[in-house]
């Protein structure tokens, strides 16, 4: 099966034509020499998505290589490309599995590093949990007040807002933002409380 994905970014317009045929992957992107940086971002995003999306296929088929032609077109493929392309890099199927399976390195604790005994740490954790619980209770109270003021997006207009609809819409926007802020704070506090020991 061969899959060819093309992106043409010239100025602001781009169109992604897709062609499907048997097992190899080819990604071509042609970018106008003076194209926008947004077009380049789209090209790299698509290249990364294709590389990750077909990593299982690539591991079964061999390595995926990145080439460039004389016009600056970038090609990702796992089969032999057309003549005139210069190889930039290759990722072997063995490398794909190793990179995703490599564990993060940890730095050992220095020899003279101070340690906290279990009772002191437990006391600190209790204080932290209490502070977070108090903050959560405060945020829940503020959220209830903000929701009451917001009144599901239809608060009673203030006297100065009855003649000025724009002021009313601005106030509704500020009230909505306040509700969203308190909801995010509550979510963060609950998540933090979930990680306490």
N, C-alpha and C positions, 0 to 999 in steps of 0.2 A: 504494500500500500504506500503510495507516495502522496504527501500532503504539501502543497505549496501555498504559502500565505504571503501576500504582497501588500505593502503600504506605500502609497504615493503621497508625499507631503510636499506640495509646492505652494508656498504662500500660506494661506489659511485653509485651502481645500485639501481634503485627503479622502481617498476611497479605498476600502479594504476588499479587493477581489479575492475570493477563496476558490481553490481548485483542489479536488480530491482524487487521488489515484493510488497504487500500491506501496509497501512498507518502507518508506523513508520519509524524512522530514526535511523540507527546504523552506527557509524563511528569507524572503528578499525584501529589502526596503530601499526605496530610492528616495533620496532627499535632495531637494534643490540646494545648490551650493550655498545660497544665502537664505535658506529656509529658517523658519522660526524655531526658537528653542522648545516651544510646546510640541512641535512636530518631532523633534529629536526625542523628547520625553516619551511620546506615544510610541515611537519606534523601539526604544529601549524597553519600555514596559511590555510591549508585545513580544519582543525577543525573549525577555525573561519568562513570560507566561508560557510561550511555546517550549522553551527549554525545560521548564519545570513540568509542564503538562505532558510532555512526551518523554520524561526521564525513564519511565517504566519501559516504554518502547525502545528508547535509546539503549537501556541496559541489556535488552534482548538483542539489539541490532549491532552494537559496537559503540564507537565513539562519535560524539557530535563536535563538529569543527566550525569555526568562524572564519569566513573568507571575506576579502574585499576585492572589487574589480577596479579597473582603471577609472571609472566614472564615480567612484566613491560608494557604490552600492554594497551593502553588507549582506552576506548570505550565511545562514546557519544550516548545516546539512550533515547527515550521517552517511551519505553516499558520495562517490567521487564527483566533484563539481565539474562544470564546463571549463574549457581551457581559458587562460587569461586571468584566473583568480589567484590572489596571493593569500596564503594561510596566515591568519593572525593568532589563533589559539585553538586548542583541542581539549576536550574533556572526555576521558575514557570512561566506559561503563563502570569499571572498577572504582574510578575516582568518584563517581557520582554517589555510590553507596558508602564509600569511606567518609566523604565530606559530611553526609547527613548523619552518620553513625558515630562521629568523633565526639567523645564527651568533653564538656567544658573543663578546663584546667582549674584547679584550686590551689591557692597559695597556702602553704603550711603556716601555722601560728608561730611567731618567733618565740625563742626559748624564754626570754625574760618578760613576756607579755603578761600583764596582770589578769588574774582570773577572779570571777565572782562566785561566791559559794551559793549553793542552791536556795537557801532561805532568803538571802538578799535578793536574788533574781526573782524568786516567787513574790516577794514584797513589791518589787518594781513592776512586775507583771500585773499584780492586783491594782496598783495605783494607776497604771496605764489603762487597764480595763475600766476602772471607775471613771477616769477622765473621759474616755471615749463614750461610755454610756451616758454621762452627763451631757456631752456635746450632742449625742444622738437625740436625747430627749429635747434639748433646746432647738435643734434643727427641725424635729417633728412638730414642735409648737409653732415655729416660724413658718413652716410649710402650711400648716392649717390656717394661719392668719393670711398668708399670701393667697391661698386658694379662695378664702372668703372674699378678699379684696378683688381678686380676679373674676369671680362669679362666672366661671365657665366662659370667659371671653365677652361677657355682656354686663359689665358693672354699670351702676347708675351713673349717668354723666354728671359731672360737677357743674355748678352754674356757669363758670367761665368756659366750659367745654360745649355747652348747648349751642352756642353761636359759632363755635370753631371745631369742626369735625376732625381736623388734622390733629389738634391737641388731644382730642379724645382717643384717636388711633394711637398716638404716641404713648399715652398713659397705658392703654391696653397692652402695647408692646412691652413696656417696662414691667408691668405686672406679670405678663407671661414669662419674661426672662427671670423674674424673681422666683416664680414657681419652679421653673426648670433648674435654677441654681440650687434651691433647697432640695429638690429631688436628687440631683447629682451628689450633693453633700451627704445626704442620707445614705445613698448607695455606697459611697466611698467609706463612710463610717461603719456601715454594716460589714463591708468587705474587710476592713481593718479589724473589727471585732472578731470576725471569723478566723483571723490568723493569730489571735492572742492565745497563749497557752493557759 
